[in-house]
Amino acid sequence: MGLKTTVKVGSITNLSDARYCAGMGVELLGFNGVEGKPDYINPIQFQELRGWFVGPKVVLEIYGIDNPEEYHTLLENYQPDMIELSCHELLKLRPKDIPLVLALQAEQYYDQPAVLRDFKSVIKILQVPASTDKSIIREISSHFMVLLDVETGVEPDVEFIRNTPRVGISLKGSAEEKAGYKSYDTLSAVLDRLDQD
């Protein structure tokens, strides 16, 4: 299966989601490495999952981490391909050694030009709410790859995503109903529509 654009599925906590998404051609899989946060997956659980899927890049979600020592421990324990964070963590940690998915509100794109300029070499993707005005999304996508962060239960504008260059989508995984069993209806409803014709 080939998807029409870049897709990230984050907050993954189980092998079912990881393997399903890999099989559907999802490019980026996100895992929460911050203990105490919703959807946290510890390094041992993560490494067990990591051995069972091939293809997608691993994005480590580190919202709330602002201690450089803790940050470097996470990098060592998870060995991700990319880091996902907000402007708060970016300015505290100032990572220069790994590609970034930077999550921000549309107004921050205009309010923080120095941040985007200073870190442009490592910011590979900007993630903005899917509710962001389409004209703003188009403007941002002329400078960065953009992922539209879709809230669970919200219907994304798949046609806009399919037809706008450098615009992809960020979805979320979900818990298993019981070990090895879950429904993919929500994910498949979007991914099937993003399949290459």
C-alpha positions as CSV (number, residue, x, y, z in Angstrom):
1,M,0.0,0.0,0.0
2,G,1.3,3.5,-0.8
3,L,-0.1,6.5,0.9
4,K,-0.6,9.8,-1.0
5,T,1.2,11.9,1.7
6,T,3.2,11.7,4.9
7,V,1.3,10.2,7.8
8,K,2.3,10.0,11.4
9,V,0.4,7.9,14.0
10,G,1.4,8.9,17.5
11,S,0.7,7.8,21.1
12,I,1.3,4.1,20.1
13,T,1.2,1.7,23.0
14,N,0.8,-1.7,21.5
15,L,2.2,-4.0,18.8
16,S,-1.2,-4.2,17.0
17,D,-1.2,-0.5,16.2
18,A,2.5,-0.5,15.3
19,R,2.3,-3.4,12.8
20,Y,-1.0,-2.3,11.3
21,C,0.3,1.1,10.6
22,A,3.6,-0.2,9.2
23,G,1.6,-2.5,6.9
24,M,-0.6,0.4,5.7
25,G,2.5,2.4,4.7
26,V,2.5,4.9,7.6
27,E,5.8,6.8,7.5
28,L,6.2,7.9,11.1
29,L,5.2,6.1,14.3
30,G,5.1,8.1,17.5
31,F,5.8,6.8,21.0
32,N,5.5,8.8,24.3
33,G,8.7,8.5,26.3
34,V,7.6,10.7,29.2
35,E,6.8,8.8,32.4
36,G,3.5,9.8,34.0
37,K,2.1,11.1,30.8
38,P,-0.9,9.5,29.0
39,D,0.1,6.7,26.6
40,Y,3.6,6.5,28.1
41,I,5.5,3.4,27.0
42,N,8.6,2.5,28.9
43,P,11.9,1.7,27.2
44,I,11.6,-2.1,27.7
45,Q,8.1,-2.2,26.3
46,F,9.2,0.0,23.4
47,Q,12.2,-2.2,22.5
48,E,9.9,-5.2,22.5
49,L,7.7,-3.5,20.0
50,R,10.5,-2.1,18.0
51,G,11.7,-5.6,17.0
52,W,8.4,-6.4,15.4
53,F,7.9,-3.7,12.7
54,V,9.9,-2.6,9.8
55,G,9.7,0.5,7.7
56,P,8.3,3.5,9.6
57,K,10.6,5.9,11.4
58,V,10.3,6.2,15.2
59,V,9.3,9.5,16.6
60,L,9.8,9.9,20.3
61,E,7.2,12.3,21.8
62,I,8.9,14.2,24.7
63,Y,6.4,16.9,25.7
64,G,7.2,18.2,29.2
65,I,10.9,17.3,29.2
66,D,13.1,20.3,29.9
67,N,16.0,18.7,31.7
68,P,19.0,18.1,29.3
69,E,20.2,15.1,31.3
70,E,16.8,13.5,31.1
71,Y,16.6,14.3,27.4
72,H,19.9,12.5,26.7
73,T,18.8,9.5,28.7
74,L,15.7,9.2,26.6
75,L,17.7,9.4,23.4
76,E,20.0,6.6,24.7
77,N,17.1,4.4,25.9
78,Y,14.8,4.8,22.9
79,Q,17.3,5.6,20.0
80,P,14.6,7.3,18.0
81,D,14.9,8.6,14.4
82,M,13.2,11.9,15.3
83,I,12.0,13.8,18.3
84,E,8.5,15.5,18.7
85,L,8.3,18.5,21.0
86,S,6.8,21.9,21.4
87,C,8.6,25.3,21.4
88,H,8.9,25.1,25.2
89,E,11.0,22.0,25.1
90,L,12.9,23.2,22.0
91,L,14.1,26.3,23.8
92,K,15.0,24.5,27.0
93,L,16.8,21.5,25.4
94,R,18.1,23.2,22.2
95,P,18.6,19.9,20.3
96,K,20.9,20.1,17.4
97,D,21.7,16.4,16.9
98,I,18.4,14.9,15.7
99,P,15.6,15.7,13.2
100,L,12.6,17.3,14.9
101,V,8.8,17.4,14.6
102,L,7.9,20.7,16.1
103,A,4.3,21.0,17.3
104,L,3.0,24.6,17.5
105,Q,-0.1,26.7,17.1
106,A,-0.5,28.8,14.0
107,E,0.2,32.0,15.8
108,Q,3.5,30.7,17.1
109,Y,4.6,30.4,13.5
110,Y,4.4,34.1,13.2
111,D,5.4,35.0,16.8
112,Q,8.6,33.0,16.9
113,P,10.5,33.6,13.6
114,A,13.8,33.5,15.4
115,V,13.2,30.1,16.8
116,L,12.2,28.7,13.4
117,R,15.3,30.3,11.8
118,D,17.7,29.2,14.5
119,F,16.6,25.6,14.4
120,K,15.7,25.3,10.7
121,S,18.5,22.8,10.0
122,V,16.9,20.2,12.4
123,I,13.1,21.1,12.1
124,K,11.9,18.7,9.5
125,I,8.2,18.9,10.1
126,L,5.9,21.5,11.7
127,Q,2.8,19.9,13.3
128,V,-0.2,22.3,13.6
129,P,-3.9,21.7,14.6
130,A,-6.0,20.4,11.8
131,S,-8.4,23.3,12.5
132,T,-5.8,25.9,11.3
133,D,-7.0,28.1,8.5
134,K,-6.2,26.6,5.1
135,S,-4.5,29.7,3.8
136,I,-2.1,29.6,6.8
137,I,-1.4,25.9,6.3
138,R,-0.5,26.7,2.6
139,E,1.8,29.5,3.7
140,I,3.6,27.3,6.3
141,S,3.9,24.4,3.8
142,S,5.8,26.7,1.4
143,H,8.7,26.6,4.0
144,F,8.2,23.4,5.9
145,M,6.6,20.0,5.7
146,V,3.4,20.3,7.7
147,L,1.4,17.6,9.5
148,L,-2.2,18.4,10.5
149,D,-2.8,17.1,14.0
150,V,-6.3,15.6,14.0
151,E,-8.2,15.3,17.3
152,T,-9.6,11.9,18.0
153,G,-13.2,11.7,16.7
154,V,-12.8,14.6,14.3
155,E,-13.2,14.1,10.6
156,P,-10.2,15.4,8.7
157,D,-10.4,17.2,5.4
158,V,-8.7,14.3,3.4
159,E,-9.2,16.0,0.0
160,F,-7.3,19.1,1.2
161,I,-4.5,16.9,2.5
162,R,-4.3,14.8,-0.7
163,N,-4.2,17.9,-2.9
164,T,-1.9,20.2,-1.0
165,P,1.8,19.7,-1.5
166,R,3.9,19.1,1.6
167,V,0.9,18.7,3.8
168,G,0.3,15.4,5.7
169,I,-1.6,14.2,8.7
170,S,-1.0,13.2,12.3
171,L,-3.3,10.7,13.8
172,K,-3.3,8.8,17.2
173,G,-3.2,5.2,18.1
174,S,-5.5,3.7,20.7
175,A,-5.5,1.1,23.4
176,E,-6.2,-2.6,22.7
177,E,-9.7,-3.8,23.8
178,K,-7.9,-6.8,25.0
179,A,-4.4,-8.3,24.3
180,G,-4.0,-8.7,20.5
181,Y,-7.5,-7.5,19.7
182,K,-8.7,-4.1,18.6
183,S,-10.7,-2.2,16.0
184,Y,-8.9,-0.2,13.3
185,D,-12.1,1.5,12.0
186,T,-11.0,5.0,12.9
187,L,-7.5,4.7,11.4
188,S,-8.6,2.8,8.3
189,A,-11.3,5.3,7.5
190,V,-8.6,7.9,7.0
191,L,-5.7,5.8,5.7
192,D,-7.9,4.1,3.0
193,R,-8.8,7.5,1.6
194,L,-5.1,8.5,1.5
195,D,-4.2,5.4,-0.5
196,Q,-2.5,6.2,-3.8
197,D,-5.0,5.8,-6.7
